Amino acid sequence: MKKIPTLKTDQEAEAFLDQDLSGLDFAQFKTTRFEFAPKSAALHLRLPEALLEGLKGRAKAQGVPYTRYVRMLLENDLAKGHS
């Protein structure tokens, strides 16, 4: 399978996308979340240090900042329809 090269310009990306991509190794891709809603409210809470360190570890494994990881957990829980 073919690897994705590092594309440094929009022109390189466009040229890359113009080819047959069926031989690419799609396992190298990772999910990216796009956040469009403005963040107009803040939540401040105190946590045990061990819990915060655990959150930071999980966030790092996901490749996101820990505050975004906490927001993702909240969004996922609400999306499940819990009341």
C-alpha beads as a LAMMPS data file, in Angstrom:
LAMMPS data file: protein, C-alpha beads

83 atoms
82 bonds

1 atom types
1 bond types

-500.0 500.0 xlo xhi
-500.0 500.0 ylo yhi
-500.0 500.0 zlo zhi

Masses

1 110.0

Atoms # bond

1 1 1 0.000 0.000 0.000
2 1 1 1.098 3.525 -0.756
3 1 1 1.798 6.052 2.024
4 1 1 0.574 9.650 1.970
5 1 1 3.424 12.083 1.281
6 1 1 3.834 15.258 3.307
7 1 1 2.074 17.984 1.312
8 1 1 3.431 21.458 1.962
9 1 1 1.227 23.577 -0.284
10 1 1 -2.368 23.670 -1.492
11 1 1 -1.079 23.047 -5.008
12 1 1 0.692 19.859 -3.893
13 1 1 -2.498 18.692 -2.175
14 1 1 -4.609 19.400 -5.269
15 1 1 -2.154 17.531 -7.507
16 1 1 -2.112 14.599 -5.089
17 1 1 -5.920 14.405 -5.028
18 1 1 -6.099 14.416 -8.834
19 1 1 -4.564 10.935 -9.017
20 1 1 -6.024 7.456 -8.471
21 1 1 -6.139 7.041 -4.676
22 1 1 -7.334 3.425 -4.601
23 1 1 -3.870 2.097 -3.671
24 1 1 -3.524 4.211 -0.532
25 1 1 -3.116 2.758 2.941
26 1 1 -6.077 4.384 4.711
27 1 1 -4.998 2.944 8.092
28 1 1 -2.589 5.875 8.392
29 1 1 -5.451 8.378 8.641
30 1 1 -6.920 9.434 11.973
31 1 1 -10.256 11.041 12.723
32 1 1 -10.313 14.819 12.981
33 1 1 -13.073 16.793 14.653
34 1 1 -14.001 20.222 13.406
35 1 1 -15.541 22.608 15.914
36 1 1 -17.709 25.320 14.416
37 1 1 -19.873 26.460 17.338
38 1 1 -18.444 29.416 19.240
39 1 1 -17.450 28.777 22.818
40 1 1 -19.400 31.411 24.713
41 1 1 -19.616 29.817 28.179
42 1 1 -17.009 28.545 30.601
43 1 1 -17.015 25.696 33.081
44 1 1 -14.591 25.739 35.990
45 1 1 -14.293 22.721 38.234
46 1 1 -11.883 21.261 40.704
47 1 1 -10.785 17.656 40.236
48 1 1 -8.556 15.283 42.133
49 1 1 -5.078 15.473 40.602
50 1 1 -5.147 11.767 39.678
51 1 1 -8.361 12.252 37.696
52 1 1 -6.936 15.240 35.838
53 1 1 -3.728 13.347 35.035
54 1 1 -5.820 10.423 33.769
55 1 1 -7.797 12.784 31.527
56 1 1 -4.602 14.320 30.210
57 1 1 -3.218 10.855 29.427
58 1 1 -6.341 9.806 27.548
59 1 1 -6.401 13.115 25.679
60 1 1 -2.774 12.708 24.648
61 1 1 -3.516 9.198 23.375
62 1 1 -6.349 10.692 21.264
63 1 1 -4.053 13.475 20.037
64 1 1 -6.183 16.319 21.421
65 1 1 -5.790 18.869 24.222
66 1 1 -7.312 17.666 27.491
67 1 1 -9.925 20.442 27.573
68 1 1 -11.166 19.382 24.130
69 1 1 -11.178 15.765 25.318
70 1 1 -13.424 16.685 28.268
71 1 1 -15.732 18.563 25.876
72 1 1 -15.819 15.503 23.578
73 1 1 -16.801 13.286 26.527
74 1 1 -19.643 15.649 27.412
75 1 1 -20.816 15.900 23.787
76 1 1 -20.749 12.115 23.351
77 1 1 -22.739 11.570 26.540
78 1 1 -25.371 14.121 25.516
79 1 1 -25.567 12.646 22.010
80 1 1 -26.531 9.277 23.518
81 1 1 -29.806 10.843 24.647
82 1 1 -29.284 10.638 28.374
83 1 1 -31.655 12.788 30.340

Bonds

1 1 1 2
2 1 2 3
3 1 3 4
4 1 4 5
5 1 5 6
6 1 6 7
7 1 7 8
8 1 8 9
9 1 9 10
10 1 10 11
11 1 11 12
12 1 12 13
13 1 13 14
14 1 14 15
15 1 15 16
16 1 16 17
17 1 17 18
18 1 18 19
19 1 19 20
20 1 20 21
21 1 21 22
22 1 22 23
23 1 23 24
24 1 24 25
25 1 25 26
26 1 26 27
27 1 27 28
28 1 28 29
29 1 29 30
30 1 30 31
31 1 31 32
32 1 32 33
33 1 33 34
34 1 34 35
35 1 35 36
36 1 36 37
37 1 37 38
38 1 38 39
39 1 39 40
40 1 40 41
41 1 41 42
42 1 42 43
43 1 43 44
44 1 44 45
45 1 45 46
46 1 46 47
47 1 47 48
48 1 48 49
49 1 49 50
50 1 50 51
51 1 51 52
52 1 52 53
53 1 53 54
54 1 54 55
55 1 55 56
56 1 56 57
57 1 57 58
58 1 58 59
59 1 59 60
60 1 60 61
61 1 61 62
62 1 62 63
63 1 63 64
64 1 64 65
65 1 65 66
66 1 66 67
67 1 67 68
68 1 68 69
69 1 69 70
70 1 70 71
71 1 71 72
72 1 72 73
73 1 73 74
74 1 74 75
75 1 75 76
76 1 76 77
77 1 77 78
78 1 78 79
79 1 79 80
80 1 80 81
81 1 81 82
82 1 82 83
